[in-house]
Amino acid sequence: MTITAKTDSQSISLWRRFTMWLDRENVLGSVFITPSLIILLLFVAYPFGVAIYLSFTDRVIGAAGGYNFIGIKNYIDLLNDEIFRQTALNTFNYTFVAVVFKLILGMLMALILNEVNVFKNFFRGALLLPWVIPTSLSTLIWLWMFDSQYSVFNWILLNLGIINEKIIWLGFPKTAMLSVQIINIWRGIPFFGISLLAGLQTIPQEMYEAAEIDGASAWHRFWKITMPFLRPVTIVTTLFSIITTFADFQIVYVLTRGGPVNSTHLFATLTHNVAILAGQLGQGAAISLFIFPVLVVVVILQLRSLQTEQ
């Protein structure tokens, strides 16, 4: 009995030491962050490291004799490739236009929803649908809407007398790029709208009332009160949108496959064609990594701006 009691006492003592050790802030924080860290290492860091390694090789799927380390040759070849240069321009054009319009229209959506008091939850939920619906599914619907023969846009424009003949939306470079940008803007507006609406809810109404008493117009209240308070939310939302838009794949792949004449190719779609369809893993990895320095610069500038504001 004495031995058993001592054993139980030692077990309790060890458990208390363990719980006291676990209660330390640095230890408990490490325990909670470990699962996320493992996931990041397995699904982000490891694939990223493999992509960097492959970009310095001439790895080709199914090639006999293995592969060789070729340094930065893939990157030099891409800079001399006309299709890649066109893809880079397409990606910057696609991202800049889409993000600017998503920000403007999302801000307008947030301001309107902030004033709506009747069925406000219904309207907020309904306006989130473009962002909630799977991208490939919604793009298939837009593919029908842009069809050269049965386009609903052509039907409306013809009946209004704006055009005299049907527009082949996906058959010309300018209209094809406009089409994929419209879809991206349509999908991204709700994300901006809801995010900015959350920021609007935190602005004290007393500031608006005081400004109105002082004779400030609605335009001045927007620029002097609303925008400064929304700047942190706007920076974070815009940063996230830039990253996701730069890496967009589904809209272009479903709608145009990068055509016509490579006019809608983005980094992601060109990487898919080169690495998966053509089997050139080394060059495909180099294409995908070209976007990384740009995103790093964008993140640094945005975060620095946010820290300055705070």
Phi and psi restraints in degrees (value plus and minus 20) as a CYANA .aco file:
   2 THR   PHI     -85.6   -45.6
   2 THR   PSI     -61.7   -21.7
   3 ILE   PHI     -83.9   -43.9
   3 ILE   PSI     -62.5   -22.5
   4 THR   PHI     -82.9   -42.9
   4 THR   PSI     -62.1   -22.1
   5 ALA   PHI     -83.6   -43.6
   5 ALA   PSI     -61.8   -21.8
   6 LYS   PHI     -84.3   -44.3
   6 LYS   PSI     -60.0   -20.0
   7 THR   PHI     -83.0   -43.0
   7 THR   PSI     -65.0   -25.0
   8 ASP   PHI     -82.1   -42.1
   8 ASP   PSI     -60.4   -20.4
   9 SER   PHI     -84.2   -44.2
   9 SER   PSI     -61.0   -21.0
  10 GLN   PHI     -85.9   -45.9
  10 GLN   PSI     -59.0   -19.0
  11 SER   PHI     -83.3   -43.3
  11 SER   PSI     -63.1   -23.1
  12 ILE   PHI     -84.4   -44.4
  12 ILE   PSI     -60.6   -20.6
  13 SER   PHI     -83.6   -43.6
  13 SER   PSI     -64.3   -24.3
  14 LEU   PHI     -82.7   -42.7
  14 LEU   PSI     -60.4   -20.4
  15 TRP   PHI     -84.4   -44.4
  15 TRP   PSI     -60.9   -20.9
  16 ARG   PHI     -84.1   -44.1
  16 ARG   PSI     -61.4   -21.4
  17 ARG   PHI     -82.4   -42.4
  17 ARG   PSI     -61.1   -21.1
  18 PHE   PHI     -84.3   -44.3
  18 PHE   PSI     -64.6   -24.6
  19 THR   PHI     -86.4   -46.4
  19 THR   PSI     -58.1   -18.1
  20 MET   PHI     -85.6   -45.6
  20 MET   PSI     -58.8   -18.8
  21 TRP   PHI     -86.1   -46.1
  21 TRP   PSI     -58.8   -18.8
  22 LEU   PHI     -91.5   -51.5
  22 LEU   PSI     -46.4    -6.4
  23 ASP   PHI     -93.4   -53.4
  23 ASP   PSI     -32.0     8.0
  24 ARG   PHI     -84.2   -44.2
  24 ARG   PSI     120.9   160.9
  25 GLU   PHI     -81.3   -41.3
  25 GLU   PSI     -64.4   -24.4
  26 ASN   PHI     -88.4   -48.4
  26 ASN   PSI     -55.3   -15.3
  27 VAL   PHI     -91.8   -51.8
  27 VAL   PSI     -67.7   -27.7
  28 LEU   PHI     -83.5   -43.5
  28 LEU   PSI     -58.4   -18.4
  29 GLY   PHI     -83.4   -43.4
  29 GLY   PSI     -60.1   -20.1
  30 SER   PHI     -84.8   -44.8
  30 SER   PSI     -58.2   -18.2
  31 VAL   PHI     -84.1   -44.1
  31 VAL   PSI     -63.8   -23.8
  32 PHE   PHI     -89.3   -49.3
  32 PHE   PSI     -52.9   -12.9
  33 ILE   PHI    -106.4   -66.4
  33 ILE   PSI     -35.7     4.3
  34 THR   PHI     -79.7   -39.7
  34 THR   PSI     -67.4   -27.4
  35 PRO   PHI     -78.2   -38.2
  35 PRO   PSI     -63.3   -23.3
  36 SER   PHI     -84.2   -44.2
  36 SER   PSI     -58.7   -18.7
  37 LEU   PHI     -84.6   -44.6
  37 LEU   PSI     -60.3   -20.3
  38 ILE   PHI     -83.8   -43.8
  38 ILE   PSI     -63.2   -23.2
  39 ILE   PHI     -82.6   -42.6
  39 ILE   PSI     -63.2   -23.2
  40 LEU   PHI     -83.0   -43.0
  40 LEU   PSI     -60.6   -20.6
  41 LEU   PHI     -86.2   -46.2
  41 LEU   PSI     -61.4   -21.4
  42 LEU   PHI     -95.4   -55.4
  42 LEU   PSI     -61.2   -21.2
  43 PHE   PHI    -126.9   -86.9
  43 PHE   PSI     -26.8    13.2
  44 VAL   PHI    -143.2  -103.2
  44 VAL   PSI     -79.6   -39.6
  45 ALA   PHI     -85.9   -45.9
  45 ALA   PSI     -66.6   -26.6
  46 TYR   PHI     -83.4   -43.4
  46 TYR   PSI     -70.6   -30.6
  47 PRO   PHI     -80.2   -40.2
  47 PRO   PSI     -56.3   -16.3
  48 PHE   PHI     -84.5   -44.5
  48 PHE   PSI     -63.0   -23.0
  49 GLY   PHI     -83.5   -43.5
  49 GLY   PSI     -62.0   -22.0
  50 VAL   PHI     -82.6   -42.6
  50 VAL   PSI     -60.7   -20.7
  51 ALA   PHI     -82.6   -42.6
  51 ALA   PSI     -61.3   -21.3
  52 ILE   PHI     -82.1   -42.1
  52 ILE   PSI     -64.5   -24.5
  53 TYR   PHI     -82.7   -42.7
  53 TYR   PSI     -65.8   -25.8
  54 LEU   PHI     -84.3   -44.3
  54 LEU   PSI     -51.3   -11.3
  55 SER   PHI     -86.5   -46.5
  55 SER   PSI     -37.4     2.6
  56 PHE   PHI    -119.9   -79.9
  56 PHE   PSI      -5.2    34.8
  57 THR   PHI    -146.2  -106.2
  57 THR   PSI     150.1   190.1
  58 ASP   PHI    -124.3   -84.3
  58 ASP   PSI      14.8    54.8
  59 ARG   PHI     -79.0   -39.0
  59 ARG   PSI     107.5   147.5
  60 VAL   PHI    -150.2  -110.2
  60 VAL   PSI     113.4   153.4
  61 ILE   PHI     -83.5   -43.5
  61 ILE   PSI     107.7   147.7
  62 GLY   PHI      60.9   100.9
  62 GLY   PSI     -18.0    22.0
  63 ALA   PHI     -95.3   -55.3
  63 ALA   PSI     116.6   156.6
  64 ALA   PHI    -100.1   -60.1
  64 ALA   PSI     126.6   166.6
  65 GLY   PHI      70.7   110.7
  65 GLY   PSI      -9.4    30.6
  66 GLY   PHI      54.6    94.6
  66 GLY   PSI    -170.5  -130.5
  67 TYR   PHI    -165.2  -125.2
  67 TYR   PSI     145.7   185.7
  68 ASN   PHI    -141.6  -101.6
  68 ASN   PSI     133.5   173.5
  69 PHE   PHI    -103.6   -63.6
  69 PHE   PSI      99.9   139.9
  70 ILE   PHI    -139.1   -99.1
  70 ILE   PSI      -9.6    30.4
  71 GLY   PHI      47.8    87.8
  71 GLY   PSI    -155.0  -115.0
  72 ILE   PHI    -115.1   -75.1
  72 ILE   PSI      -0.7    39.3
  73 LYS   PHI     -79.3   -39.3
  73 LYS   PSI     -59.5   -19.5
  74 ASN   PHI     -79.4   -39.4
  74 ASN   PSI     -61.3   -21.3
  75 TYR   PHI     -87.9   -47.9
  75 TYR   PSI     -60.0   -20.0
  76 ILE   PHI     -85.4   -45.4
  76 ILE   PSI     -62.7   -22.7
  77 ASP   PHI     -82.3   -42.3
  77 ASP   PSI     -58.2   -18.2
  78 LEU   PHI     -86.6   -46.6
  78 LEU   PSI     -59.9   -19.9
  79 LEU   PHI     -83.8   -43.8
  79 LEU   PSI     -45.9    -5.9
  80 ASN   PHI    -113.1   -73.1
  80 ASN   PSI     -19.2    20.8
  81 ASP   PHI    -112.8   -72.8
  81 ASP   PSI     103.3   143.3
  82 GLU   PHI     -84.3   -44.3
  82 GLU   PSI     -57.8   -17.8
  83 ILE   PHI     -84.8   -44.8
  83 ILE   PSI     -60.6   -20.6
  84 PHE   PHI     -85.8   -45.8
  84 PHE   PSI     -62.7   -22.7
  85 ARG   PHI     -82.3   -42.3
  85 ARG   PSI     -59.2   -19.2
  86 GLN   PHI     -85.0   -45.0
  86 GLN   PSI     -58.6   -18.6
  87 THR   PHI     -83.5   -43.5
  87 THR   PSI     -61.5   -21.5
  88 ALA   PHI     -81.1   -41.1
  88 ALA   PSI     -65.0   -25.0
  89 LEU   PHI     -83.7   -43.7
  89 LEU   PSI     -61.7   -21.7
  90 ASN   PHI     -79.9   -39.9
  90 ASN   PSI     -63.2   -23.2
  91 THR   PHI     -85.1   -45.1
  91 THR   PSI     -64.3   -24.3
  92 PHE   PHI     -86.4   -46.4
  92 PHE   PSI     -61.5   -21.5
  93 ASN   PHI     -83.1   -43.1
  93 ASN   PSI     -68.6   -28.6
  94 TYR   PHI     -78.2   -38.2
  94 TYR   PSI     -66.8   -26.8
  95 THR   PHI     -89.5   -49.5
  95 THR   PSI     -67.2   -27.2
  96 PHE   PHI     -81.8   -41.8
  96 PHE   PSI     -71.3   -31.3
  97 VAL   PHI     -82.7   -42.7
  97 VAL   PSI     -65.7   -25.7
  98 ALA   PHI     -84.5   -44.5
  98 ALA   PSI     -65.7   -25.7
  99 VAL   PHI     -87.0   -47.0
  99 VAL   PSI     -60.5   -20.5
 100 VAL   PHI     -81.3   -41.3
 100 VAL   PSI     -67.4   -27.4
 101 PHE   PHI     -90.5   -50.5
 101 PHE   PSI     -54.6   -14.6
 102 LYS   PHI     -84.5   -44.5
 102 LYS   PSI     -58.6   -18.6
 103 LEU   PHI     -86.6   -46.6
 103 LEU   PSI     -67.0   -27.0
 104 ILE   PHI     -85.1   -45.1
 104 ILE   PSI     -71.1   -31.1
 105 LEU   PHI     -91.3   -51.3
 105 LEU   PSI     -52.5   -12.5
 106 GLY   PHI     -86.8   -46.8
 106 GLY   PSI     -57.7   -17.7
 107 MET   PHI     -83.4   -43.4
 107 MET   PSI     -63.3   -23.3
 108 LEU   PHI     -82.2   -42.2
 108 LEU   PSI     -62.0   -22.0
 109 MET   PHI     -82.1   -42.1
 109 MET   PSI     -62.9   -22.9
 110 ALA   PHI     -84.8   -44.8
 110 ALA   PSI     -62.5   -22.5
 111 LEU   PHI     -84.2   -44.2
 111 LEU   PSI     -59.1   -19.1
 112 ILE   PHI     -88.5   -48.5
 112 ILE   PSI     -67.8   -27.8
 113 LEU   PHI     -82.9   -42.9
 113 LEU   PSI     -49.4    -9.4
 114 ASN   PHI     -88.5   -48.5
 114 ASN   PSI     -43.1    -3.1
 115 GLU   PHI    -116.4   -76.4
 115 GLU   PSI     -31.6     8.4
 116 VAL   PHI    -103.0   -63.0
 116 VAL   PSI     105.1   145.1
 117 ASN   PHI    -133.7   -93.7
 117 ASN   PSI     -37.9     2.1
 118 VAL   PHI    -115.3   -75.3
 118 VAL   PSI     105.2   145.2
 119 PHE   PHI      32.5    72.5
 119 PHE   PSI      18.6    58.6
 120 LYS   PHI     -84.4   -44.4
 120 LYS   PSI     -57.1   -17.1
 121 ASN   PHI     -86.8   -46.8
 121 ASN   PSI     -56.7   -16.7
 122 PHE   PHI     -83.8   -43.8
 122 PHE   PSI     -67.6   -27.6
 123 PHE   PHI     -85.2   -45.2
 123 PHE   PSI     -59.3   -19.3
 124 ARG   PHI     -85.1   -45.1
 124 ARG   PSI     -60.8   -20.8
 125 GLY   PHI     -87.7   -47.7
 125 GLY   PSI     -61.3   -21.3
 126 ALA   PHI     -85.5   -45.5
 126 ALA   PSI     -59.7   -19.7
 127 LEU   PHI     -94.0   -54.0
 127 LEU   PSI     -31.2     8.8
 128 LEU   PHI    -103.8   -63.8
 128 LEU   PSI     -32.0     8.0
 129 LEU   PHI     -76.5   -36.5
 129 LEU   PSI     -64.0   -24.0
 130 PRO   PHI     -77.0   -37.0
 130 PRO   PSI     -51.6   -11.6
 131 TRP   PHI    -103.8   -63.8
 131 TRP   PSI     -46.3    -6.3
 132 VAL   PHI    -104.2   -64.2
 132 VAL   PSI     -57.3   -17.3
 133 ILE   PHI     -80.9   -40.9
 133 ILE   PSI     117.7   157.7
 134 PRO   PHI     -73.2   -33.2
 134 PRO   PSI     117.7   157.7
 135 THR   PHI     -79.4   -39.4
 135 THR   PSI     -67.1   -27.1
 136 SER   PHI     -83.1   -43.1
 136 SER   PSI     -57.1   -17.1
 137 LEU   PHI     -87.4   -47.4
 137 LEU   PSI     -68.1   -28.1
 138 SER   PHI     -85.7   -45.7
 138 SER   PSI     -54.0   -14.0
 139 THR   PHI     -87.8   -47.8
 139 THR   PSI     -53.6   -13.6
 140 LEU   PHI     -82.3   -42.3
 140 LEU   PSI     -57.0   -17.0
 141 ILE   PHI     -86.3   -46.3
 141 ILE   PSI     -63.0   -23.0
 142 TRP   PHI     -84.6   -44.6
 142 TRP   PSI     -52.0   -12.0
 143 LEU   PHI     -80.2   -40.2
 143 LEU   PSI     -60.3   -20.3
 144 TRP   PHI     -88.1   -48.1
 144 TRP   PSI     -58.8   -18.8
 145 MET   PHI     -87.0   -47.0
 145 MET   PSI     -46.1    -6.1
 146 PHE   PHI    -117.5   -77.5
 146 PHE   PSI     -12.0    28.0
 147 ASP   PHI     -79.7   -39.7
 147 ASP   PSI     119.5   159.5
 148 SER   PHI     -85.7   -45.7
 148 SER   PSI     -46.5    -6.5
 149 GLN   PHI    -119.9   -79.9
 149 GLN   PSI     -58.1   -18.1
 150 TYR   PHI    -136.8   -96.8
 150 TYR   PSI       3.2    43.2
 151 SER   PHI     -83.6   -43.6
 151 SER   PSI     108.3   148.3
 152 VAL   PHI     -88.7   -48.7
 152 VAL   PSI     -48.8    -8.8
 153 PHE   PHI     -87.2   -47.2
 153 PHE   PSI     -62.8   -22.8
 154 ASN   PHI     -82.0   -42.0
 154 ASN   PSI     -60.1   -20.1
 155 TRP   PHI     -82.5   -42.5
 155 TRP   PSI     -63.8   -23.8
 156 ILE   PHI     -86.6   -46.6
 156 ILE   PSI     -66.6   -26.6
 157 LEU   PHI     -86.0   -46.0
 157 LEU   PSI     -57.0   -17.0
 158 LEU   PHI     -87.1   -47.1
 158 LEU   PSI     -61.5   -21.5
 159 ASN   PHI     -91.9   -51.9
 159 ASN   PSI     -46.1    -6.1
 160 LEU   PHI    -104.7   -64.7
 160 LEU   PSI     -26.0    14.0
 161 GLY   PHI      56.5    96.5
 161 GLY   PSI      -4.1    35.9
 162 ILE   PHI     -97.0   -57.0
 162 ILE   PSI     -55.5   -15.5
 163 ILE   PHI    -144.5  -104.5
 163 ILE   PSI     138.7   178.7
 164 ASN   PHI    -124.6   -84.6
 164 ASN   PSI     -37.0     3.0
 165 GLU   PHI    -163.9  -123.9
 165 GLU   PSI     140.4   180.4
 166 LYS   PHI     -85.5   -45.5
 166 LYS   PSI     122.2   162.2
 167 ILE   PHI    -113.8   -73.8
 167 ILE   PSI     110.1   150.1
 168 ILE   PHI    -108.0   -68.0
 168 ILE   PSI      68.0   108.0
 169 TRP   PHI     -77.9   -37.9
 169 TRP   PSI     -62.5   -22.5
 170 LEU   PHI    -118.8   -78.8
 170 LEU   PSI     -10.8    29.2
 171 GLY   PHI    -121.2   -81.2
 171 GLY   PSI     -29.2    10.8
 172 PHE   PHI    -144.7  -104.7
 172 PHE   PSI     125.1   165.1
 173 PRO   PHI     -76.0   -36.0
 173 PRO   PSI     -67.5   -27.5
 174 LYS   PHI     -87.5   -47.5
 174 LYS   PSI     -65.8   -25.8
 175 THR   PHI     -90.6   -50.6
 175 THR   PSI     -50.8   -10.8
 176 ALA   PHI     -87.1   -47.1
 176 ALA   PSI     -65.0   -25.0
 177 MET   PHI     -83.8   -43.8
 177 MET   PSI     -60.9   -20.9
 178 LEU   PHI     -80.6   -40.6
 178 LEU   PSI     -58.5   -18.5
 179 SER   PHI     -84.0   -44.0
 179 SER   PSI     -67.8   -27.8
 180 VAL   PHI     -88.5   -48.5
 180 VAL   PSI     -52.0   -12.0
 181 GLN   PHI     -88.0   -48.0
 181 GLN   PSI     -59.1   -19.1
 182 ILE   PHI     -80.6   -40.6
 182 ILE   PSI     -63.0   -23.0
 183 ILE   PHI     -85.5   -45.5
 183 ILE   PSI     -63.9   -23.9
 184 ASN   PHI     -82.8   -42.8
 184 ASN   PSI     -61.0   -21.0
 185 ILE   PHI     -83.7   -43.7
 185 ILE   PSI     -65.7   -25.7
 186 TRP   PHI     -79.0   -39.0
 186 TRP   PSI     -60.0   -20.0
 187 ARG   PHI     -94.5   -54.5
 187 ARG   PSI     -51.4   -11.4
 188 GLY   PHI    -109.0   -69.0
 188 GLY   PSI     -38.1     1.9
 189 ILE   PHI     -77.3   -37.3
 189 ILE   PSI     -66.4   -26.4
 190 PRO   PHI     -79.3   -39.3
 190 PRO   PSI     -57.1   -17.1
 191 PHE   PHI     -82.3   -42.3
 191 PHE   PSI     -66.7   -26.7
 192 PHE   PHI     -84.1   -44.1
 192 PHE   PSI     -63.8   -23.8
 193 GLY   PHI     -80.9   -40.9
 193 GLY   PSI     -68.0   -28.0
 194 ILE   PHI     -89.3   -49.3
 194 ILE   PSI     -59.6   -19.6
 195 SER   PHI     -83.1   -43.1
 195 SER   PSI     -65.9   -25.9
 196 LEU   PHI     -90.3   -50.3
 196 LEU   PSI     -52.3   -12.3
 197 LEU   PHI     -82.9   -42.9
 197 LEU   PSI     -60.2   -20.2
 198 ALA   PHI     -80.9   -40.9
 198 ALA   PSI     -58.2   -18.2
 199 GLY   PHI     -87.4   -47.4
 199 GLY   PSI     -57.6   -17.6
 200 LEU   PHI     -83.1   -43.1
 200 LEU   PSI     -53.3   -13.3
 201 GLN   PHI     -87.2   -47.2
 201 GLN   PSI     -38.3     1.7
 202 THR   PHI    -111.8   -71.8
 202 THR   PSI     -27.4    12.6
 203 ILE   PHI     -99.1   -59.1
 203 ILE   PSI     105.3   145.3
 204 PRO   PHI     -82.4   -42.4
 204 PRO   PSI     109.5   149.5
 205 GLN   PHI     -87.7   -47.7
 205 GLN   PSI     -42.7    -2.7
 206 GLU   PHI     -80.9   -40.9
 206 GLU   PSI     -50.9   -10.9
 207 MET   PHI     -87.8   -47.8
 207 MET   PSI     -60.1   -20.1
 208 TYR   PHI     -86.2   -46.2
 208 TYR   PSI     -61.0   -21.0
 209 GLU   PHI     -84.5   -44.5
 209 GLU   PSI     -62.4   -22.4
 210 ALA   PHI     -85.6   -45.6
 210 ALA   PSI     -61.2   -21.2
 211 ALA   PHI     -86.1   -46.1
 211 ALA   PSI     -56.9   -16.9
 212 GLU   PHI     -87.5   -47.5
 212 GLU   PSI     -58.4   -18.4
 213 ILE   PHI     -83.4   -43.4
 213 ILE   PSI     -56.5   -16.5
 214 ASP   PHI     -95.0   -55.0
 214 ASP   PSI     -22.9    17.1
 215 GLY   PHI      72.5   112.5
 215 GLY   PSI      -7.0    33.0
 216 ALA   PHI     -92.2   -52.2
 216 ALA   PSI     116.1   156.1
 217 SER   PHI     -95.7   -55.7
 217 SER   PSI     149.2   189.2
 218 ALA   PHI     -81.5   -41.5
 218 ALA   PSI     -57.3   -17.3
 219 TRP   PHI     -84.5   -44.5
 219 TRP   PSI     -62.7   -22.7
 220 HIS   PHI     -88.7   -48.7
 220 HIS   PSI     -56.4   -16.4
 221 ARG   PHI     -84.5   -44.5
 221 ARG   PSI     -56.3   -16.3
 222 PHE   PHI     -86.2   -46.2
 222 PHE   PSI     -66.8   -26.8
 223 TRP   PHI     -98.5   -58.5
 223 TRP   PSI     -49.9    -9.9
 224 LYS   PHI    -114.4   -74.4
 224 LYS   PSI     -41.5    -1.5
 225 ILE   PHI    -138.3   -98.3
 225 ILE   PSI     -75.9   -35.9
 226 THR   PHI     -83.4   -43.4
 226 THR   PSI     -73.1   -33.1
 227 MET   PHI     -83.4   -43.4
 227 MET   PSI     -64.4   -24.4
 228 PRO   PHI     -80.2   -40.2
 228 PRO   PSI     -59.5   -19.5
 229 PHE   PHI     -91.1   -51.1
 229 PHE   PSI     -51.0   -11.0
 230 LEU   PHI    -106.6   -66.6
 230 LEU   PSI     -26.8    13.2
 231 ARG   PHI     -78.7   -38.7
 231 ARG   PSI     -65.8   -25.8
 232 PRO   PHI     -79.6   -39.6
 232 PRO   PSI     -64.4   -24.4
 233 VAL   PHI     -84.5   -44.5
 233 VAL   PSI     -60.9   -20.9
 234 THR   PHI     -82.7   -42.7
 234 THR   PSI     -61.7   -21.7
 235 ILE   PHI     -84.1   -44.1
 235 ILE   PSI     -66.9   -26.9
 236 VAL   PHI     -85.5   -45.5
 236 VAL   PSI     -64.4   -24.4
 237 THR   PHI     -84.1   -44.1
 237 THR   PSI     -63.2   -23.2
 238 THR   PHI     -84.9   -44.9
 238 THR   PSI     -60.7   -20.7
 239 LEU   PHI     -80.3   -40.3
 239 LEU   PSI     -67.7   -27.7
 240 PHE   PHI     -81.9   -41.9
 240 PHE   PSI     -60.5   -20.5
 241 SER   PHI     -86.9   -46.9
 241 SER   PSI     -59.6   -19.6
 242 ILE   PHI     -80.8   -40.8
 242 ILE   PSI     -65.2   -25.2
 243 ILE   PHI     -83.3   -43.3
 243 ILE   PSI     -67.8   -27.8
 244 THR   PHI     -88.9   -48.9
 244 THR   PSI     -54.4   -14.4
 245 THR   PHI     -91.7   -51.7
 245 THR   PSI     -60.2   -20.2
 246 PHE   PHI     -78.5   -38.5
 246 PHE   PSI     -57.9   -17.9
 247 ALA   PHI    -114.2   -74.2
 247 ALA   PSI      -6.4    33.6
 248 ASP   PHI     -82.7   -42.7
 248 ASP   PSI     123.3   163.3
 249 PHE   PHI    -157.8  -117.8
 249 PHE   PSI     -67.2   -27.2
 250 GLN   PHI     -83.5   -43.5
 250 GLN   PSI     -63.4   -23.4
 251 ILE   PHI     -80.8   -40.8
 251 ILE   PSI     -70.7   -30.7
 252 VAL   PHI     -87.7   -47.7
 252 VAL   PSI     -60.1   -20.1
 253 TYR   PHI     -84.6   -44.6
 253 TYR   PSI     -63.2   -23.2
 254 VAL   PHI     -92.9   -52.9
 254 VAL   PSI     -58.0   -18.0
 255 LEU   PHI    -104.6   -64.6
 255 LEU   PSI     -67.3   -27.3
 256 THR   PHI    -149.5  -109.5
 256 THR   PSI     -33.2     6.8
 257 ARG   PHI      36.8    76.8
 257 ARG   PSI       3.3    43.3
 258 GLY   PHI      74.0   114.0
 258 GLY   PSI     -28.7    11.3
 259 GLY   PHI    -110.2   -70.2
 259 GLY   PSI    -198.1  -158.1
 260 PRO   PHI    -101.0   -61.0
 260 PRO   PSI     124.6   164.6
 261 VAL   PHI      33.4    73.4
 261 VAL   PSI      23.8    63.8
 262 ASN   PHI      42.7    82.7
 262 ASN   PSI      -1.3    38.7
 263 SER   PHI     -96.8   -56.8
 263 SER   PSI     -35.2     4.8
 264 THR   PHI    -140.6  -100.6
 264 THR   PSI      -9.7    30.3
 265 HIS   PHI     -82.6   -42.6
 265 HIS   PSI     113.6   153.6
 266 LEU   PHI    -132.6   -92.6
 266 LEU   PSI     152.4   192.4
 267 PHE   PHI     -75.0   -35.0
 267 PHE   PSI     -62.0   -22.0
 268 ALA   PHI     -87.8   -47.8
 268 ALA   PSI     -62.6   -22.6
 269 THR   PHI     -91.2   -51.2
 269 THR   PSI     -58.1   -18.1
 270 LEU   PHI     -86.6   -46.6
 270 LEU   PSI     -59.3   -19.3
 271 THR   PHI     -79.1   -39.1
 271 THR   PSI     -63.0   -23.0
 272 HIS   PHI     -81.2   -41.2
 272 HIS   PSI     -64.9   -24.9
 273 ASN   PHI     -84.3   -44.3
 273 ASN   PSI     -62.7   -22.7
 274 VAL   PHI     -97.4   -57.4
 274 VAL   PSI     -66.9   -26.9
 275 ALA   PHI    -100.5   -60.5
 275 ALA   PSI     -63.3   -23.3
 276 ILE   PHI    -110.7   -70.7
 276 ILE   PSI     -72.7   -32.7
 277 LEU   PHI     -94.4   -54.4
 277 LEU   PSI     -64.1   -24.1
 278 ALA   PHI    -107.6   -67.6
 278 ALA   PSI     -36.0     4.0
 279 GLY   PHI      59.6    99.6
 279 GLY   PSI     -11.1    28.9
 280 GLN   PHI    -110.3   -70.3
 280 GLN   PSI      64.2   104.2
 281 LEU   PHI     -84.5   -44.5
 281 LEU   PSI     -59.3   -19.3
 282 GLY   PHI     -82.2   -42.2
 282 GLY   PSI     -70.1   -30.1
 283 GLN   PHI     -89.4   -49.4
 283 GLN   PSI     -56.0   -16.0
 284 GLY   PHI     -83.3   -43.3
 284 GLY   PSI     -60.5   -20.5
 285 ALA   PHI     -83.9   -43.9
 285 ALA   PSI     -58.2   -18.2
 286 ALA   PHI     -84.4   -44.4
 286 ALA   PSI     -59.2   -19.2
 287 ILE   PHI     -82.8   -42.8
 287 ILE   PSI     -66.0   -26.0
 288 SER   PHI     -85.1   -45.1
 288 SER   PSI     -50.2   -10.2
 289 LEU   PHI    -103.4   -63.4
 289 LEU   PSI     -33.6     6.4
 290 PHE   PHI     -82.7   -42.7
 290 PHE   PSI     -46.7    -6.7
 291 ILE   PHI     -98.1   -58.1
 291 ILE   PSI     -41.6    -1.6
 292 PHE   PHI     -81.9   -41.9
 292 PHE   PSI     -69.3   -29.3
 293 PRO   PHI     -79.2   -39.2
 293 PRO   PSI     -56.7   -16.7
 294 VAL   PHI     -83.2   -43.2
 294 VAL   PSI     -65.5   -25.5
 295 LEU   PHI     -87.1   -47.1
 295 LEU   PSI     -55.0   -15.0
 296 VAL   PHI     -82.2   -42.2
 296 VAL   PSI     -64.9   -24.9
 297 VAL   PHI     -82.6   -42.6
 297 VAL   PSI     -63.3   -23.3
 298 VAL   PHI     -81.4   -41.4
 298 VAL   PSI     -65.7   -25.7
 299 VAL   PHI     -82.7   -42.7
 299 VAL   PSI     -64.2   -24.2
 300 ILE   PHI     -82.3   -42.3
 300 ILE   PSI     -65.5   -25.5
 301 LEU   PHI     -84.2   -44.2
 301 LEU   PSI     -62.1   -22.1
 302 GLN   PHI     -87.0   -47.0
 302 GLN   PSI     -64.6   -24.6
 303 LEU   PHI     -87.7   -47.7
 303 LEU   PSI     -56.1   -16.1
 304 ARG   PHI     -85.2   -45.2
 304 ARG   PSI     -60.1   -20.1
 305 SER   PHI     -83.9   -43.9
 305 SER   PSI     -59.5   -19.5
 306 LEU   PHI     -86.4   -46.4
 306 LEU   PSI     -61.5   -21.5
 307 GLN   PHI     -86.0   -46.0
 307 GLN   PSI     -58.3   -18.3
 308 THR   PHI     -82.9   -42.9
 308 THR   PSI     -60.5   -20.5
 309 GLU   PHI     -85.1   -45.1
 309 GLU   PSI     -61.3   -21.3
